Amino acid sequence: MTYRLHFPADVFDIYKQLPGQARQDLAVCLVDAQQDPLGHSEPYGEDDGIIRTVARGHVTAVILVGNPTSILTVLAIAYAGG
């Protein structure tokens, strides 16, 4: 099953401000997570299978896996520079 991706407006604004390579790295993570959220992410704190993290290069995002709705929501983005 492929999950739909949802960016709240404020988080999408952060995404748009990332350098090109960081945007590309995050996009790759999110596309992979759309196909298999648990297989392409790590637990965020306690492994509840709902709040997860994806990371590549210098960018990390926290995602919410909406199993009943098949929606991945990007909750936060962190960029460590580089």
ChimeraX attribute file (.defattr): number of C-alpha atoms within 10 A of each C-alpha:
attribute: neighborCount
match mode: 1-to-1
recipient: residues
	/A:1	7
	/A:2	14
	/A:3	20
	/A:4	14
	/A:5	16
	/A:6	15
	/A:7	15
	/A:8	11
	/A:9	9
	/A:10	10
	/A:11	16
	/A:12	15
	/A:13	11
	/A:14	14
	/A:15	21
	/A:16	10
	/A:17	10
	/A:18	17
	/A:19	12
	/A:20	11
	/A:21	13
	/A:22	21
	/A:23	17
	/A:24	15
	/A:25	17
	/A:26	24
	/A:27	14
	/A:28	14
	/A:29	21
	/A:30	24
	/A:31	16
	/A:32	16
	/A:33	23
	/A:34	19
	/A:35	14
	/A:36	14
	/A:37	26
	/A:38	16
	/A:39	9
	/A:40	17
	/A:41	21
	/A:42	16
	/A:43	16
	/A:44	16
	/A:45	9
	/A:46	9
	/A:47	10
	/A:48	9
	/A:49	16
	/A:50	17
	/A:51	22
	/A:52	24
	/A:53	24
	/A:54	24
	/A:55	20
	/A:56	14
	/A:57	14
	/A:58	14
	/A:59	21
	/A:60	19
	/A:61	21
	/A:62	20
	/A:63	27
	/A:64	19
	/A:65	22
	/A:66	16
	/A:67	12
	/A:68	6
	/A:69	9
	/A:70	14
	/A:71	17
	/A:72	23
	/A:73	20
	/A:74	22
	/A:75	18
	/A:76	18
	/A:77	19
	/A:78	14
	/A:79	18
	/A:80	9
	/A:81	10
	/A:82	9
